[in-house]
């Protein structure tokens, strides 16, 4: 399954959950997202189970915080429904993150959707920079402790240092991409060409029909309740 198809199906699973406020819609579409993920990446089930279990903590925090700040006769019910919805949204987002590679998604978006290469490569560079920020922060903290005689620097100073490093890294990446002809007007070739196939269309159609079918079932059964907040 192409990354674009997987991304589109996860968005379709997210939308009904985002606009619902009932105990049935989030678990139904979360289950569909899990089925899609395990169909694409069956080796991810253990990680996904751990993420879903950990996300229950976030759902509990949403429940407790809304219960404390909301008054009225249905405060408990509303807080519980918001917690269930957060759990569903978190789980579907985790399924997407575990099932798609950012490089493949951006590559397909540039080739199939016409995403400008400048934007695509900029996003790819930025996303690759994020995992390195934590390691760079540890280096900054170590250097600052040496300079300050063992005392830690303020978070503001650390943030400025990280920002300066990120700007320098982005500048180097931009110069490197420009040297490789990113701005060239010549016909572009791709190292991994991507084309839309009949299988991609069938997968998209079947996934969309599953989402619509579940939503229609929830509506006709009276289980779906609209509520954005």
PyMOL commands that set and color helices and strands:
alter all, ss='L'
color gray80, all
select helices_A, chain A and resi 3-18+25-40+42-69+75-99+102-112+117-147+155-179+198-220
alter helices_A, ss='H'
color red, helices_A
deselect
rebuild
show_as cartoon
